[in-house]
Every structure is written in C-alpha cells, then in structure tokens.
Amino acid sequence: MSPTSSPPLRRSSGVRPIFTRRGLRRRLLHHPWLRLAVCWGIHCYIRLIYRTNRWTVEGAESAHRRLAEGEALIGAFWHGRMLMIPMAWQRAAPVHILISAHRDGRIIAEAISYFGVGAIAGSTRRGGAAALRNILKKLKEGDCVAVTPDGPRGPAMVAGIGIVNAARLAQAPIVPLTYATSRRRILSTWDRFHVPLPFGRGVFLWGEPIKIGADLDAAGLERMRRLVEARMIDMVREADRRVGHAEAGAAAQTCAGSPQASATARVPAASGEPAEGRGEALSADRSAFLDRLG
C-alpha cells in the first residue's frame, strides 16, 4: 500500500451504538435504584401539580354514594389522562388500576402505589383472559378497578370491548372519569399524553355510572362499548372547555349539536343506545379532536 493511499473500507459489524436514547433509557430503568428514583419523582410531581393548581370536582356525588354503600365500581379514563387520576380518587375506596406488564407499566404501578392504589398486570386487549380473571376477582372482593379502555397501545380514545365484558360479568357499573388543567403540555405520543403544569386551574369530572346488562348479546355489547367511548370523549372535551381550552370545547359542542348541553347531557342515557350513525361520526370527530391537541 502506498503512503498516500487511503486505508481499505471496513464492513460494518452490524453492532448498534451502545448509547442510543432507547438503549440508555432501558439500562437506566432496569437499575433498581434509578427506577425507584423515577417512580418517586413521578409521585412528587403529581403531588406538586395537585397542590399548586386550583381544583374543582364535578359529578362525583353518584359514584361516592355508591362507594359509601360498598358497591364495587369500574373506573374508566383515557390513557392520555392517567397522571392525576390517583388524586381524583383520593382513597375513596380500595382501587386497583389495570397496568401493562411492560417495563413502563411497572414504573407507573410503582409510582401510583404511593397513593394507596394497587395494580393489576395485564391488558384488556393483550393477554386479556388473565387480566379479566384478576379484575373479576378484585370486584368480587368488593374492591374497585380502574381501566384505560384505549391502553396500552391505542388507538387513542377508542374503547376496547374488554371493559364492557368485565362490567357485564361482574355486574359492576362503569364510571367514566377525566381531568384537565389550564396549563399543560400535550406530548406527541400515540395517546396525546396530557402533562399538567403548576399554577393554573384544574377540574376532575366524574360521569354517571353506566350499567351493562347481564344478558346482552354481541351486538348489545358493541352498542354499550360505543356508548362508553362516546361519553368518555365528550367528558374530556367538556373538561378542557371548563379550564379555558375553547377550541376543544367548541369541537365538543359541534359534535353534540347543543352549545348549552352539559357533559352528561350530550350523550345517551346509560340504558339507551347511541344514535344511528353515531359510531362513524364519532370516529371522524375524534380524529379531528386529536389533531387539534397536536
């Protein structure tokens, strides 16, 4: 080889860089002490947000009355509105949240344990049989269960049938629940995760319990699934409107067709069925709403 010639090119070994963002995150979260610090930090941030915002709670009377009577409920909230739910519940009754068995799910489970909230590993979509058995067991024992019907991987704000099946088998009402804050960041994740910020206003909205008939067939269960989904979407929009996100509120009113309607009045009664064609309109309007969030 001449002194001026360049060295021969080497073939790539195929080894990926060690310090990729994903690889570094995985190594950090596998370390027990670092994972504990992350969970503690999430817990502290939730408390910070709760103490530095002015919160109102609306619509909780019916659910709290049922809890006081010892009735087990199934709480339902979207994956993107998960963070502040422990503060909405406020130890009203023993509750267990269905959490993905994935590593990220374990971090969430450890973070919410500081608020006295238990965790059920699994999903109503993947590995649903084991998760369903655990849900029914907890409800039979008199505890409450909380589920993100669009978790763990979406699509965002699309309810799976699992929560309706669980409610039918356990004969436990589904209670929609959400929150919104005036100061926030919406992440560019699949669920448009809502990160609340300090020093603003916040609202927790509780929906009327939705009872699922024990003798419903597949078509009836699908109608109730759409009802749960519609009510949850309308509640998110109403919560956003009440803390000053006018664009989201306007979208909700357009969908409902009544500017004066409340969150619960804009959807059919729990024992009713969604209007004909509501599913298609809801799907299109939900996509527009998510686009507005970013």
Secondary structure, DSSP 8 states (H G I E B T S, - for coil): --TTS------------TT-HHHHHHHHHHSHHHHHHHHHHHHHHHHHHHHHSEEEEES-HHHHHHHHTT---EEE--GGG-TTHHHHHTTSS-EEEEE-SSHHHHHHHHHHGGGT-EEEES-SSSSHHHHHHHHHHHHHTT-EEEE-TTTTT--TT---SHHHHHHHHHT--EEEEEEEESSEEE-SSTT--EEE-SSSEEEEEE---B---TT--HHHHHHHHHHHHHHHHHHHHHHHHHTT-HHHHHHHHHHHT-TT--TTTTS--TTS---TTHHHHHHHHHHHHHHHH-
